[in-house]
Amino acid sequence: MLIGRNTEIRRLEKLFRSSEAEFAVLYGRRRVGKTYLVREFFAQKDCQFFQVTGSQKGTLSKQLTHFTDSLSETFTQGVRITTPDSWEAAFKMLTQFIDSIKFKSKMVIFLDELPWLATRRSGLLEALDYYWNQFWSTNPKIILIVCGSSASWLIKNIIYNQGGLHNRCTCELKLDPFNLAETNDYLISKGIKLNKNHVLALYMALGGIPYYLKYIEPGLTADENIQNILFDKKAPLKDEFKKLFSSLFKNANAYIELVELIARKKEGISRTELESSSKLSRGGGRLTQRLGQLTNTNFIETYVPWDKERGEYYKVIDEFCLFYIYWLSTKRNKKILHDYWLKRTQKPIYHVWAGYAFEAICHKHIAQIIQALNIKTAENISSWKIIGKKEKENEDGAQIDLLIDRDDDAITICEIKYTDQPFVIDKSYAENLKKKINVFKKETRTDKQVFLVIISANGLKKTMYSEELINGLVTLADLFKQTI
């Protein structure tokens, strides 16, 4: 059963109905469900399906053996086939099998984890180039899908290939993690019914990664599940963080250090700060390359603050990575007890972290926020910050969690709050909000109409101050809605 993935399903449907040969590239973060999507979609179709999956750090001989086993399973009912000694010979065998079968349906060739299949000096790309251009591209029944978690490898070697595969890709698909609504749908499909606050708590720890969500057990609270999945001695995801990076990057420690550095600041870190803070940045384009790879694999995102004068900033957007760095890093915890998480949720530090995590999730559900506020046009969506000048009196700093610069001569400023109960704006907080708006208007010199909105997980309690200041409210229920 496929949950969500509506855009991807529509595009795969278009490939299936095409009257020409198709060459699709599918990539996304590891564990996000790429293989599952392809297999489930075509399992419901009348087609011939051939799949071979690469082995991490497998030799050329091992990869070719796997390829031959798949040929045998698909075309000869398990009868053993002699293993070829090259990818040229392997693709020749596949082509001969395809030509020998008189079928009217589509032929799907699914090369899963292609970056692992293409071992060094294996000649796979050259063979793929030759057989696509000489044989497969002229066969209207063929759908070639190459897939992998190393997005940068696929983008460089397939999508932007400078040789014979240049401009051959007919469909590029990036698979993102589930949003809150899709996560809730997935849990319901597994017989797990939790309220929105519990689903949010799970999302803040695991993100919308189907592979991680499958470990959630019915009949347990969100905190009990998190304890079991991440903190117990035999927790299934206890070592996932390092495995995740090791499976994607050769120099995994360098990428881990970079992610940890970016994660130190919830509002993100500038390129200039990264260059001065990270010893890994020295050496030409290494930093640029690593940032690009982390962006393509959905670990971080690049954004430009609203004032545009501070250049590019980078933020960690993967919930699982943020959770691990904050709670499971050995630098923070030398010993983790059996009830570690259950006790931590009762501490003030948990509420500080939860506020940061909820803010990050709101930034990933911008479409839902705009829909809830009925905003028709948005020119720029970002955050804003100015640091007060200590040497001058009455020079206050200010930080805006989320700013929506609109095309209709207005700016919506969003204040994001995570509380267990409806958020309360008292006199003191009201004064802070007024001061923040005044600082923003003064520093930016904007003459646009400014609206103030509260994004609160559990709503807003009406007070005289909220009635005076707040122009809109977005709740957790709004974040769980699918966009139209």
N, C-alpha and C positions, 0 to 999 in steps of 0.2 A: 504494500500500500504506500503510495507516494503522498507525502505531506508537503503542502506548499509547492514550491518550484514551478509555479504557473508560467512564468516567463520562459524558463528553460524547456518546459514541456511543449509550449507553443513552437519554440524554435526547432526542437527535435522533430515535432510533427511536420513542420515545413520541410525539413531534410528528408523525412520518410516519403513525403508525397512528391518530392522533386522529380522532374523528368530527366535530370542530369546526374552525373556522378558528383558526390559531395565529400568535402574534406573538412572535418570539424576538429577544433582544438578546444579541449575542456581542461580548465585548471582551477585550483582553489586550495585553501588551507587543508593540510592533512587531517583526516578524520571527518571531513565535512559532508561526505556522502556522494562523492563523484561516481565511484564504481557502482554503487547501489542505484543511483539515478539511471545510468545507462542500461544496466541489466534489467531493472524493473520495467523501464519504458519499453524496451524491445521484446521483453518476455510477453507482452500483451499484443505484439504485432505478428503478422504472418511474414516471417523473414528467416533467413539463414544467418546464424550468429556465431562468429568466430572471435574468441578472446584469448589473448596471452598477456600475462602479467609479469612485469620485470621483478627481479629479486634484488634487494638492496645489497650492494657489494658483491653480487654474483659474477662469476667469470663468464666470458663469452661462451664457453662450452656449456655451462649450466643454463644460460639464457636460451641457447639454441635447443637444448634438451626440453626445456619447458615449452618452447614453441612447437616442437615436434609432437609432444604429448597432446597439446591442444589440437593440432591437426588431426591426430589419430582419433581423439574423442569426437571431433566435429564431423569428420568426413569418412572415416573407415570403421566406425562402430568399435573402436578400441583396438583394432588390429595394429600391431607395432609397425612403425615406419623408421627407416634408417635416418639417423640424425644428420643433417647437413653440416658442412664445416664452415659455412659463412652465411651472412644475411642475404647475400646475393642468391645463393642456392636456396635458402629458406623461402624467400619471397617468390622464387621461381616455382617451387613446389606448391605454394599456396595458390598462385595464379593458375597452375595446371589443374588443381582440384576444382577451382571456381569454373574454369572453362569446360571441365568434363561433366559438370552437373547441369542438367537441363531443368532449370527452375525459373518460374516466372516472378517470384517474390524478390525482395531486396536482399543483398548480401552485405551484412555489417561486419567490417573488420575493426575490431576494438583492440588497440595497442595500449594497454593500461600500464601506468608508471613507465612511460617511454624513456624518461631520463635514466632510469635504472637499466632498462634494456640496452641503451646505447652506451655500452662500456667503452672505455678509452681505446681508440684505434680499432673499434669493432667493425667499422664500415657500414653501420646501420643507416645513418642518414643518407649516405651516398646511394645505398641500395633502395631506400624508400623513395628518394628523388627519382631514380631510374624507373622503378616499377609504377609509381604513380603517373609519371608523365608519359611512359610508353604503353602502359596496359590499362591501369585501373581508371584513369581519368576519362577514358573513352567508353567506359562501360556504365550506362545509366542506372544499372542496378546496384552499383557499389556505393556504400557509405563508409568512408574511412574516418574513424574517430581515434585521435591520439589524446592521451590523458596523463596527468601527473600532478604531484603536489609541488614540485619545483617550478613554480610559475615562471620565474625569470629564465630558466633553461628553455622552456617551451616558447616563450615570447622571442627570445634571442635566436633559437635554432630552427623554429618552425615558422612562426608568424612573421618575423623580420629576417628570415633566412636570406642570405645574399647570393645563394647559388640557384640550383634548379627548382627549389621549393619556394622561391620568392613569389609572393602574391598568389600562392596556390590554395591557401586556406579560404574556404567559402563560408565558414561560420566559426566565430570565436565566442566561447561561453566561459564566463567566470562564475563559479558557484560560491555564493556567500553563506555564512551560517544562518540558521533560522532566526527570525525576529521573535518578539515575545508571543505574538498570536500563534505563530507556527510552532513554537516550543510547546505552548499549551495544547494545541491540536495533537502534537506528537505524543504528549503524555496521556491525553485522553484515549488515543488509539491503543495505548499499552495498558489501559484500564486504571490509570493513575489520575485521580481527580483531586486537585488541590486548588485552594483559592488563589487569587491573583498575587497576594503578598508572598505566599509560599513559592509560587512559580518564579516571582521576581528574585527571591532569595537564592533559588537554585541557579537562575540565569546569571546573577552577579558572580557566582563561583565557577560555573561550568560553561557559560555562554550558550549559544545556540548550536552546539556541535552534537549531531545525532549520536555519534559513537560514545560520547561522554554521558549523554542523557539516558542511554540504554541501561546504565547501571542504577538508575533510580528505582527504588522499590516501593510498591504500593503499601499503604498502611503506616508509613513513617512520615514524620514532619520533614520539612526542608532541611532543618539543622541536623536532624538524625541522619538523613541521607548524605549530607556533606561530610559529616563525621565518618561515616562508613566508607565513602568513596575516596576521600582524600587523606584522612588522618589516622585511621586504624593501622595496625601493624601489617595487615594483609590488604590494605586499601588498593583497589585496582589501578588507580591513577596516581599513586604516591610518587612514582618516578617518571610520570608522563612528560613533565616539562623538559627534562634533559633528552629523553628519547625523541621527543618532537623535533628539537633542533638538530640532533645528531642525524636524524633521517633526512633532513633537508639540506644541511650545509656541511661542507667538508671541515671547515674550521668553526665548529659549533660554538666554542667558548667565546669567540670574538663577537658572534651575533648575540649571544646571551648577555655579554657585558654591555653591548650597545642598547639592547632592549631594557636592561635594568637601569641604565643611565637615563634613558628617555622617560621611564616610568617614575622617576623621582619627583617629577613635577606634574601635577594633575592637569594644569593648563597647557602642558607641552613644553618643549625646549627648542630654542632657535638653532639654526644651522651654525651660526657663529659660536654659540655656547658649546655645541657638540664638538666643533673643531678645536676649541680651546680646552675642553674637558677630557676628551677621549684620546688616549695614546694610540688608539687604533685608527684615528683619522689621518695620521701622517702617512704619506706615501701615495701621492697622486690621486687617482679616482677611487681608492678603496672605499672611502666613506660613502661616496655617491652610489657606488655599486651595491654596497650592503644595505643602504637605506632603500634603494629601489627594490631589492629582493625582499626585504621585510614588508614593504608596501604591497608588492604583488601577491604576497602570501597572507595578507589580511592581518598581520601582527601590528602594524602601525599605519597611520594615515598622515598625509601632508596637508597642511592648511595655511592660509595666509590670514593673519588677524585683520579685523575690520579696518584699522587705520592704514594697512598696506605698507607702512613705512618700516616695519620691523622685519620684513622678509619672511621666508618660509619657516614654519614651525612643524614639529613632529610630535605625535601623541601615540601612546600604546592604546589600541582599541580592542585587543583580544582579552575578553573577560577572564578566561582561564589563566593566561599569562600574568595579568594584573593580580589576580588572587594568589597565585603561587608566589610571586615576588614579594607580596605584602605579608603573607601568612606562613608560607612553607620554606622560605629561604633559610638556609642553615645559619646565615648571619644573624637572623632574628631569633631563631629557636634552636637550641642545641638538643633539647629533649621534648618530645611531644607525647603527652599522656593519652590514655584511651578516651578520656572525655574532654580533650583539649578544646575542640570547637564549641561544644555545648556550654562550656564555662566562658569562653571568650565572648560569646554573644551577649553576655550579661555585663560586659565591661564597657566603659566609655570609649575605649579605643575602637570597639566594633562600630559604634555609631558614627565615629569620624570616618572610618573606612567606608561604611555603607553610604554615607553622603557623597563621597567621591565616586563610588561605583555607580550609584544611581544617576549622577550627573553624566557620566560617560555613556550610560545606556540611553539617556535622553538624547544625546548628540547622535546616536545611531538610529533614533526613531523620529528624526526631523519631519519626515513626511506625515507621520501620525499627528505631530504637534501642529503643523501648519493646517492639517485637515480639521483638527479640533477647534482651532482658532478662526477657521473659515477665511484664511488669508489666501487671496487669489493669485498674487504675484509676489515673488521674493527675489530680489536682486542679488543679495549677498547674505550668507548665514555664517556666523562666526562667533567668537568671543571678543572681549575687549578688556584691557587692563591698563592702568596708569599708576605708577609708583609715586607716592607723595614725596615732596622735596623737604628733607629734614631741616635744611638751612633756612627755610622760609616759614614763617608762622602762617597758620591757617591754610597750608597747602596740603590738602588731603588727597590720598590715593583712592582708587576705586577699581573694582573688578566686576565685570558683568558676565554671568555664566553663559548666557546665550543671547545673541543679538540677531534679529531678523530685519535687515534693511530692505524695505519694500519699494516697489515701483510706483505706489500710489501716494508718494510724498509723506510716508510715515515710517517710523522705526518701532518695532516691538521689542522691548527688553524683557527677557525672561529670567526670573529668579527661581532657581531650582532647589527644592527642599525635600529631604527624605526624613519622615517622622512616622512613628507607629500610629499616631492619632492625627486628626485634622490639625494642620498647622495654624498657629495663632500669631497674628500680628499685634504686638502690644505697642505702647507709646514709644518706647526706646527703639524698637525695630523699625517702626514707621519713620522716625527721625533719620535713621541710617539709610533707609530707602530714598527719602527725599534728598539727602545729601549726595547719595550715589548718582541720582538723576541730574542734580545740579552740576556735579563735577563733570559728568559725561557731556552735558550741553556746553559747558564752558570750554572744555578741552577740545572738543570736536567742532565747536562752532556751528553745529547743525541747526538749521531752521525748520527741519521736518517735525511733524507731529510725533511725539513720543508716547507710546502706550506701555503700561507696565502690566506684566502677566506673571502669575504664580504657577509653577509646575510642581505639584505636591502629590506624592504617592497616595496619600490618604485624605486629600481634599483640604479645604480651608474653612476655618471657623469664622463666621461673620462677626466682625466687630466694627466699631465706628471708624477705625483706621483702615480696615480692609475695604469698607464701603467707599471711603474717600480716595484711596490710592489705586486699587486694583481694577484693571479693565478687562481681565479675562482669567480663566482658570483651566488648567489641564490636569487631569488626574490619571492614576494608573489605569483606570478603565479605558481612557482614550488611547494610551500607549498600546493596549492590547487589541485595538481595532485594526483591521486590514484597510489599507488605503484604497480608495476608489480609482 
